[in-house]
Amino acid sequence: MKLRLALEEKLMDVRVRDRLVAEKKIPKDDLKKYLDTLPDDTKNAVPLDQEEQRNIQ
């Protein structure tokens, strides 16, 4: 069970996911279903000030 979940998470990793969708190895509908299941964490977001943003870029 843990291995299956780990593999699903790898497939939906943003670094891999877009390529797999472009190659039609993951249907866009499956991606939308996955994204719809993710929790909304906007209440936990912390805005960065401009100095922090410059240091990140």
N, C-alpha and C positions, 0 to 999 in steps of 0.2 A: 504494500500500500504506500509506504513512504517513497519508494523508488518511483512509482507512477506519478505521485505528486511532484517530486523533484523534476522529473522529465517534463511534466506539463509547465512548470514554472520556467524551465529553460526555454521551452518553445515560445513562451510569451514574453521572454526578456526582450526589451525594446531593441537591443543590439542585434538580435537574431530574427525577431518577429517580422519586421518590415521586409526583410529579404525573403522569408518564407512565404509571406503573403504575395509578394511580387512574383515569386516562382510558382504561385498557386498550389503550394504544399499545405497551406492553411487557408481554408475558405474565409472570406471576409465576414460571413455570417457567424462563424465560430469565434472570430476575434471580437466582434461586437457583443456576443453573448458573454464572453469572458470579461470584457471591459465593464459591462453592465453589472457584473457580480461584485466588482471591487467596491469597497466602502468609500464613502465621501469623507475625506479627512480635511476639508477646507477649514474647519473650525480650529484645526491644529497648526495651520500655516502661520509662519512668522515672516513678515515682510523684511527684506534686506534694505539697509540704507544704501545710498549711492556709493559710498566708500567701499562697502563690502562687495557690491556688485562689480566695481572696477577691479578689485583684487581677485575675483573669481575669473574674470575674462582675461 
